[in-house]
Amino acid sequence: MKQFIVPQKYHQKRADCFLFDIFPTVKASVIFKAFRKRSVKVNDKRVKESFLLTCGDKVEIFIPDEYLSAGQAADDPSGLPSVVYEDNYIMVVSKPQGIPVHQDKNKEELVLDQWVQRYVRERDAEIAFEGGFPALCHRIDRNTGGLVVLAKDPKTLNIMEEKFRRHEVRKTYHCIVNGIPKKASRELAGYLWKDRSKSQVFVYDNPKPHTERIITRYRTLKTDGEFSLLQVEPVTGKTHQIRAHLAHIGHPLLGDGKYGMNAVNRNLKLKWQALWAVSLVFDFSEPSGHLSYFTGKDISLPQIPWEEGLKNLGLWD
């Protein structure tokens, strides 16, 4: 158990923000987990992360010593989200792998939309955001990293959701796959069927009942003879499209526990699929109201996440 007295600079500040500063090397999800397990007390009373502190309060928290020394948790996501772009209506955030975009049945302690909502309320305390905003305009898988768009108000959300539905936002991904594709670049066509009972999709070369046509474009960026780095555009944007389509042609993603090669994944000790949303281009072809200024805008990750990962895996220099 660690104990602290709240100084004046943290008067009327949230309890989680205070603890983030006290433990700068401890991952945020470890601190969130302490709140969830009711292991944080203020003046001997258990509190939530949103509790506002008063100068002189006694704060107690229990965090296992191994987390304090290593600054790591065994099941931690790889870091916190970061804001890549922001204006009066839109936020674009880089989501680390392993973090869900919204709360699910697992009741995770770190969820993207809730993190963003806490972030803006702490930063802009004088601005009255509507409940539930900023809100997600689209989804990406929990174990996929990269760019996610959020809207700051209902009108912006309605417009941006429609743009994603109409495929007026072009998404580009980077992924690492097993093997070397025969063609350096290619447009793949196929038919996808979703088995909702298994949360899994299947890809076929020819149409079958209840399938949807899919188109996936890829370009090989780099290879070491065993694995390849691809740039991929899921033109039709269906569930698990990139993962299932590349697996269908014999090149599953590294780290993909559902469509990949589990023996390879275990050998490399990969926790998540090697897939990142690296670029968004807003090709608005229809009227977009107050978001017309966004037409033609291109937002990219400032740093490609796979670069450090490749060095750690020793796949290639």
C-alpha positions as CSV (number, residue, x, y, z in Angstrom):
1,M,0.0,0.0,0.0
2,K,1.3,3.4,-1.0
3,Q,0.1,6.6,0.7
4,F,0.3,10.2,-0.4
5,I,-1.0,13.6,0.8
6,V,-2.5,15.8,-2.0
7,P,-0.6,19.1,-2.5
8,Q,-2.2,22.3,-3.5
9,K,-1.5,21.9,-7.3
10,Y,-3.9,18.9,-7.4
11,H,-6.8,20.6,-5.6
12,Q,-10.0,19.8,-7.4
13,K,-8.1,17.5,-9.8
14,R,-9.3,14.0,-10.6
15,A,-7.8,11.1,-8.6
16,D,-6.7,9.2,-11.7
17,C,-4.7,12.3,-13.0
18,F,-3.0,12.6,-9.7
19,L,-1.9,9.0,-9.7
20,F,-0.7,9.2,-13.3
21,D,1.7,11.9,-12.2
22,I,2.7,10.1,-9.1
23,F,3.5,6.9,-11.0
24,P,4.8,8.1,-14.5
25,T,6.4,4.7,-15.3
26,V,3.3,2.6,-14.5
27,K,1.0,1.9,-17.4
28,A,-2.4,3.6,-17.2
29,S,-4.3,0.4,-17.3
30,V,-2.7,-0.8,-14.1
31,I,-4.0,2.3,-12.3
32,F,-7.4,1.9,-13.9
33,K,-7.5,-1.7,-12.7
34,A,-6.7,-0.5,-9.2
35,F,-9.8,1.7,-9.3
36,R,-11.9,-1.1,-10.8
37,K,-10.8,-3.4,-8.0
38,R,-11.6,-0.7,-5.4
39,S,-8.0,-0.5,-4.4
40,V,-7.9,3.3,-4.2
41,K,-9.0,5.1,-1.1
42,V,-9.2,8.8,-0.3
43,N,-9.5,9.6,3.4
44,D,-10.2,5.9,4.0
45,K,-13.1,5.7,1.6
46,R,-12.9,3.8,-1.8
47,V,-13.3,6.2,-4.7
48,K,-13.7,6.1,-8.5
49,E,-11.2,7.6,-10.9
50,S,-13.3,10.7,-11.5
51,F,-13.3,11.6,-7.8
52,L,-12.1,15.2,-7.3
53,L,-9.4,15.7,-4.7
54,T,-9.0,18.4,-2.1
55,C,-5.7,19.7,-0.9
56,G,-4.6,17.7,2.1
57,D,-6.6,14.6,1.2
58,K,-4.9,11.3,2.1
59,V,-4.7,9.0,-1.0
60,E,-3.9,5.3,-0.6
61,I,-3.4,2.8,-3.5
62,F,-2.4,-0.8,-3.6
63,I,-0.3,-1.7,-6.7
64,P,1.9,-4.9,-6.6
65,D,5.6,-4.1,-6.2
66,E,6.5,-5.8,-9.5
67,Y,4.4,-3.3,-11.4
68,L,6.0,-0.4,-9.6
69,S,9.5,-1.7,-10.4
70,A,9.0,-2.7,-14.0
71,G,6.4,-0.1,-14.9
72,Q,4.6,-2.9,-16.8
73,A,1.5,-5.2,-16.4
74,A,1.4,-8.6,-17.9
75,D,-1.8,-7.9,-19.8
76,D,-1.2,-4.3,-20.5
77,P,-2.0,-2.7,-23.9
78,S,1.0,-1.2,-25.6
79,G,0.7,2.4,-24.2
80,L,-2.0,5.0,-24.3
81,P,-3.9,6.6,-27.2
82,S,-2.5,9.8,-28.7
83,V,-4.2,12.6,-30.6
84,V,-3.0,12.9,-34.2
85,Y,-5.4,15.6,-35.4
86,E,-8.0,17.8,-33.8
87,D,-10.2,20.8,-34.7
88,N,-13.6,22.2,-33.5
89,Y,-15.5,19.2,-34.8
90,I,-13.2,16.2,-35.3
91,M,-10.6,14.3,-33.4
92,V,-8.4,11.6,-35.0
93,V,-6.7,9.4,-32.4
94,S,-4.0,6.7,-32.7
95,K,-5.3,3.6,-30.9
96,P,-2.7,1.2,-29.6
97,Q,-3.2,-2.5,-30.2
98,G,-5.0,-4.4,-27.5
99,I,-7.4,-1.5,-26.6
100,P,-11.2,-1.9,-27.5
101,V,-12.8,1.1,-29.1
102,H,-15.9,0.9,-26.9
103,Q,-16.9,-1.0,-23.8
104,D,-17.9,-4.6,-24.2
105,K,-19.0,-7.5,-22.0
106,N,-15.5,-7.8,-20.6
107,K,-15.8,-4.4,-18.8
108,E,-12.3,-3.3,-19.7
109,E,-10.6,-0.6,-17.6
110,L,-9.1,1.2,-20.6
111,V,-11.5,1.8,-23.5
112,L,-10.8,4.3,-26.4
113,D,-14.0,6.3,-26.5
114,Q,-14.1,6.7,-22.7
115,W,-10.5,7.6,-22.6
116,V,-11.0,10.4,-25.2
117,Q,-14.1,11.7,-23.3
118,R,-12.1,11.9,-20.1
119,Y,-9.1,13.5,-21.9
120,V,-11.1,16.4,-23.4
121,R,-13.1,17.0,-20.2
122,E,-9.9,17.3,-18.2
123,R,-8.2,19.5,-20.8
124,D,-11.2,21.7,-21.6
125,A,-13.1,21.9,-18.3
126,E,-14.9,25.1,-19.5
127,I,-16.4,23.4,-22.6
128,A,-19.7,21.6,-22.1
129,F,-19.5,18.5,-24.3
130,E,-22.8,16.5,-24.7
131,G,-23.0,13.2,-23.0
132,G,-21.2,10.4,-24.9
133,F,-19.1,12.9,-27.0
134,P,-16.6,12.9,-28.6
135,A,-18.1,9.7,-30.2
136,L,-16.8,7.1,-32.5
137,C,-17.5,7.6,-36.2
138,H,-16.4,4.0,-37.1
139,R,-14.8,0.9,-35.6
140,I,-11.6,-1.0,-35.8
141,D,-10.8,-4.3,-34.1
142,R,-9.5,-4.3,-30.6
143,N,-6.2,-5.9,-31.7
144,T,-5.7,-3.6,-34.7
145,G,-3.8,-0.4,-34.0
146,G,-3.9,3.0,-35.8
147,L,-6.2,5.8,-36.7
148,V,-9.7,6.2,-35.4
149,V,-12.1,9.2,-36.1
150,L,-14.3,10.7,-33.4
151,A,-16.9,13.5,-33.7
152,K,-17.4,16.2,-31.1
153,D,-21.2,16.8,-31.6
154,P,-24.2,14.9,-33.0
155,K,-24.4,16.8,-36.3
156,T,-20.8,16.1,-37.1
157,L,-21.3,12.4,-36.1
158,N,-24.2,12.0,-38.4
159,I,-22.3,13.4,-41.4
160,M,-19.1,11.4,-40.7
161,E,-20.9,8.1,-40.1
162,E,-22.6,8.6,-43.5
163,K,-19.3,9.3,-45.2
164,F,-17.9,6.0,-43.8
165,R,-21.0,4.1,-44.9
166,R,-20.7,5.5,-48.4
167,H,-17.0,4.6,-48.5
168,E,-16.1,8.3,-49.0
169,V,-13.2,7.8,-46.5
170,R,-10.4,5.8,-48.0
171,K,-8.5,3.8,-45.4
172,T,-5.0,2.4,-45.8
173,Y,-3.4,-0.2,-43.6
174,H,0.1,-1.7,-43.1
175,C,0.3,-5.3,-42.2
176,I,3.0,-8.0,-41.9
177,V,2.1,-11.4,-43.5
178,N,3.6,-14.8,-43.7
179,G,5.4,-15.5,-47.0
180,I,5.9,-13.5,-50.2
181,P,2.9,-12.7,-52.4
182,K,3.5,-13.9,-56.0
183,K,2.5,-10.5,-57.4
184,A,4.1,-7.4,-55.8
185,S,0.7,-5.6,-56.1
186,R,-2.7,-6.8,-56.9
187,E,-6.5,-6.2,-56.6
188,L,-8.1,-9.2,-55.0
189,A,-11.8,-9.9,-55.5
190,G,-13.8,-12.5,-53.6
191,Y,-17.0,-13.2,-51.7
192,L,-17.3,-13.0,-47.9
193,W,-19.7,-14.8,-45.6
194,K,-20.0,-13.9,-41.9
195,D,-20.7,-16.6,-39.4
196,R,-22.1,-14.5,-36.6
197,S,-22.2,-17.4,-34.1
198,K,-18.4,-17.7,-34.3
199,S,-17.6,-14.0,-34.9
200,Q,-15.7,-15.2,-38.0
201,V,-15.8,-14.7,-41.7
202,F,-15.0,-16.9,-44.7
203,V,-13.8,-15.9,-48.1
204,Y,-14.7,-17.7,-51.4
205,D,-13.6,-17.2,-55.0
206,N,-17.1,-17.6,-56.3
207,P,-20.5,-16.3,-55.0
208,K,-22.5,-18.4,-52.6
209,P,-25.8,-17.8,-50.8
210,H,-25.6,-14.9,-48.3
211,T,-22.1,-13.8,-49.4
212,E,-21.1,-10.2,-50.1
213,R,-18.6,-9.2,-52.8
214,I,-15.3,-7.8,-51.5
215,I,-12.3,-6.0,-53.1
216,T,-9.0,-5.7,-51.4
217,R,-5.9,-4.0,-52.9
218,Y,-2.4,-4.6,-51.7
219,R,1.2,-3.6,-52.5
220,T,4.3,-5.2,-51.2
221,L,6.6,-2.7,-49.4
222,K,9.3,-5.0,-48.1
223,T,10.2,-8.6,-47.6
224,D,12.9,-10.7,-45.9
225,G,12.0,-13.9,-47.8
226,E,10.0,-15.3,-44.9
227,F,7.6,-12.4,-44.1
228,S,6.4,-9.4,-46.0
229,L,5.2,-5.9,-45.2
230,L,2.1,-4.9,-47.2
231,Q,0.2,-1.7,-47.8
232,V,-3.5,-2.7,-48.0
233,E,-6.7,-0.9,-49.0
234,P,-10.0,-2.7,-48.1
235,V,-12.1,-1.1,-50.8
236,T,-15.3,-2.6,-49.6
237,G,-14.5,-2.4,-45.9
238,K,-16.2,-5.5,-44.5
239,T,-15.7,-7.2,-41.1
240,H,-12.2,-8.8,-40.9
241,Q,-11.8,-8.3,-44.6
242,I,-8.1,-7.7,-44.7
243,R,-7.3,-10.6,-42.3
244,A,-9.5,-13.1,-44.0
245,H,-8.8,-12.2,-47.6
246,L,-5.0,-12.3,-47.2
247,A,-5.3,-15.6,-45.3
248,H,-7.5,-16.9,-48.2
249,I,-4.6,-16.4,-50.7
250,G,-2.1,-18.1,-48.4
251,H,-0.6,-15.0,-46.6
252,P,-2.2,-14.7,-43.2
253,L,-1.2,-11.8,-40.9
254,L,1.4,-12.4,-38.2
255,G,-0.1,-12.6,-34.8
256,D,-3.6,-13.3,-36.0
257,G,-5.1,-15.9,-33.7
258,K,-8.3,-16.4,-35.8
259,Y,-7.1,-16.5,-39.4
260,G,-3.3,-16.9,-38.9
261,M,-0.7,-19.6,-38.3
262,N,-0.7,-20.3,-34.6
263,A,2.6,-22.2,-34.5
264,V,4.4,-19.1,-36.1
265,N,2.6,-16.7,-33.7
266,R,3.6,-18.8,-30.7
267,N,7.2,-19.0,-31.8
268,L,7.4,-15.2,-32.3
269,K,5.4,-14.6,-29.0
270,L,3.0,-12.3,-30.8
271,K,-0.1,-11.0,-28.8
272,W,-1.9,-9.2,-31.6
273,Q,-2.3,-9.2,-35.3
274,A,0.3,-7.1,-37.2
275,L,-2.2,-4.7,-38.6
276,W,-2.3,-0.9,-38.4
277,A,-4.6,1.8,-39.9
278,V,-1.9,4.3,-41.1
279,S,-3.8,6.7,-43.4
280,L,-7.2,8.2,-43.9
281,V,-8.1,10.2,-47.0
282,F,-11.5,12.0,-47.0
283,D,-12.8,11.8,-50.6
284,F,-16.2,13.5,-50.1
285,S,-18.2,13.2,-53.3
286,E,-21.5,14.3,-51.8
287,P,-22.4,17.5,-49.9
288,S,-20.9,17.4,-46.4
289,G,-22.4,20.6,-44.8
290,H,-20.1,22.2,-42.2
291,L,-17.5,19.5,-42.9
292,S,-16.9,20.6,-46.5
293,Y,-13.5,21.9,-45.5
294,F,-12.5,18.2,-44.8
295,T,-12.8,17.2,-48.5
296,G,-9.5,16.0,-49.8
297,K,-7.9,16.0,-46.3
298,D,-5.2,13.3,-45.8
299,I,-4.3,12.3,-42.2
300,S,-1.5,9.8,-41.6
301,L,0.2,8.4,-38.5
302,P,3.3,10.5,-37.7
303,Q,5.2,7.3,-36.8
304,I,4.6,3.9,-38.3
305,P,4.1,1.5,-35.4
306,W,5.6,-1.6,-37.1
307,E,9.1,-0.1,-37.3
308,E,10.1,-0.7,-33.7
309,G,8.2,-4.0,-33.7
310,L,10.2,-5.4,-36.6
311,K,13.5,-4.6,-34.8
312,N,12.2,-6.3,-31.6
313,L,11.2,-9.4,-33.6
314,G,14.5,-9.4,-35.6
315,L,12.6,-10.0,-38.8
316,W,14.8,-7.7,-40.8
317,D,17.1,-4.7,-40.3
